[in-house]
Amino acid sequence: MRFLLDQDVYALTAKFLKQSTYENFFQLKAIKIVFQQNQLLLIVVDIESEMIVQWIN
């Protein structure tokens, strides 16, 4: 257990969003700032085609 606590472990946290949600809500300046400051990964998907539309680091 001590070994795990001493290691630098990075977890990948991704948020999957419908394209319409991204286009409406995530274009607000305040929301963009929060995601940039926290270095969150966004994956925008087209629900109907089940395809990734945009990958945002």
JORAGI-V832419 format. One record per residue. RES is the residue in one small letter. PSI is psi in whole degrees, -180 to 180 (* if undefined). Layout:
BEGIN
<<RES & PSI> <RES & PSI>>
END
This chain:
BEGIN
<<m & -41> <r & -37> <f & -44> <l & -36> <l & -26> <d & -10> <q & 147> <d & 107> <v & 128> <y & 132> <a & 136> <l & 120> <t & 118> <a & 145> <k & 123> <f & 130> <l & 145> <k & 149> <q & -41> <s & -37> <t & -46> <y & -45> <e & -31> <n & -57> <f & -44> <f & 5> <q & -8> <l & 136> <k & -44> <a & -39> <i & -42> <k & -43> <i & -45> <v & -45> <f & -37> <q & -44> <q & -32> <n & 4> <q & 51> <l & 149> <l & 130> <l & 136> <i & 115> <v & 128> <v & 148> <d & 112> <i & -40> <e & -45> <s & -8> <e & 41> <m & 148> <i & 127> <v & -38> <q & 142> <w & 118> <i & 120> <n & *>>
END
